[in-house]
Amino acid sequence: MKNLEHQTKQAFLFSLAFYCIALATKLFHLEIFPILFSISLLLSLIWVVLSLREIIFSGRISNTERMLMAVFIIFFNIIAGIVYFFFLREKVIGKK
């Protein structure tokens, strides 16, 4: 199965960028906000699925850690992404 490490991080960063741009358009009352926010949600869904795939197929973490990380990522989307990519991902995939 193809390794999707780079695509997972890229999807998260694009999602984060689109959330920031969408918030800026909301602050300036631009009509493009719903479109940008929808794109942000779609990209967010993609990175969540890819990160859950990394967690599920990881042999380096216990089942309890796997379950807690999955719940954390599902419920705390952007905050969990920041925590996952800066603190937890090295343990999950085993690379620096």
C-alpha positions in Angstrom: 0.0 0.0 0.0 1.3 3.4 -0.9 2.7 5.6 1.8 0.8 8.9 2.1 2.8 10.7 4.7 3.5 13.8 2.6 0.0 14.1 1.3 -1.4 13.9 4.9 0.6 16.9 6.0 0.0 18.8 2.8 -3.8 18.3 3.2 -3.7 19.6 6.7 -1.6 22.7 5.8 -4.0 23.5 2.9 -7.0 23.0 5.2 -5.4 25.4 7.8 -4.7 28.0 5.1 -8.2 27.8 3.7 -9.6 28.2 7.3 -7.5 31.3 7.8 -8.5 32.8 4.4 -12.2 31.9 5.1 -12.1 33.7 8.5 -10.5 36.7 6.8 -13.3 36.9 4.2 -15.8 36.5 7.0 -14.3 39.5 8.9 -14.4 41.6 5.8 -18.0 40.5 5.0 -17.1 39.1 1.6 -19.6 36.9 -0.2 -17.0 34.2 -1.0 -16.9 33.0 2.6 -19.3 30.0 2.2 -17.3 28.7 -0.8 -13.9 29.0 1.0 -15.4 27.5 4.2 -16.8 24.5 2.2 -13.4 23.9 0.7 -11.8 24.1 4.1 -14.2 21.5 5.4 -13.5 19.2 2.5 -9.7 19.5 2.9 -10.2 18.9 6.6 -12.1 15.7 6.0 -9.4 14.5 3.7 -6.6 15.1 6.2 -8.6 13.5 9.0 -9.1 10.3 6.9 -5.5 10.2 5.9 -4.3 10.7 9.5 -6.7 8.1 10.8 -5.2 5.8 8.2 -1.7 6.5 9.5 -2.9 5.8 13.1 -4.8 2.6 12.3 -1.9 1.0 10.3 0.8 2.1 12.8 2.5 -0.8 14.6 4.3 1.5 17.0 1.5 2.5 19.2 -0.8 0.6 21.5 -4.5 0.1 20.9 -5.4 2.5 23.7 -3.2 5.2 22.2 -4.6 4.5 18.8 -8.2 4.9 20.0 -7.4 8.1 22.0 -5.6 9.7 19.0 -8.5 8.8 16.7 -11.1 10.3 19.0 -8.9 13.4 19.6 -8.5 14.0 15.8 -12.1 13.5 15.0 -13.5 15.9 17.7 -10.8 18.6 17.8 -10.0 18.9 14.2 -7.6 21.8 13.7 -6.2 21.9 17.2 -5.7 18.1 17.1 -3.9 18.5 13.7 -1.4 20.9 15.2 -0.8 18.7 18.2 -0.6 15.6 16.0 1.8 17.0 13.4 4.1 18.7 15.9 4.2 16.2 18.8 2.6 12.8 18.0 3.3 12.0 14.4 6.9 11.0 14.9 5.8 8.3 17.3 3.0 7.1 15.0 5.0 6.8 11.8 8.5 6.3 13.3 10.3 9.0 11.2 11.7 12.4 12.1 
